[in-house]
Amino acid sequence: MLLFTFIMLVFLCLFIGLFLMLGALLFKVLYVCCIGLPVAICLSVFGVLFCITLIGIPIGKLLFGAAGFVLAPFR
């Protein structure tokens, strides 16, 4: 009986871990599609616009870095 309880507890822990992992994956996909990609595109466009001028190149580089961070903040 004790062995059966232990095995059921292990399976329950594995199931909960799988459920949480799939939930985190779903959250990451939704974040990239709904928030990350549009904001990264806007930051990249502004980065290109700032890089047109000589004075705006450092700001453009910062905007490109911010776009990369917005796209993958979970690493």
GIZI-V608579 format. One line per field, one symbol per residue. ss: DSSP state (h for helix, s for strand, l for the rest). Layout:
ss=???
This chain:
ss=lhhhhhhhhhhhhhhhhhhhhhhhhhhhhhhhhhhhhhhhhhhhhhhhhhhhllllhhhhhhhhhhhhhhhllll
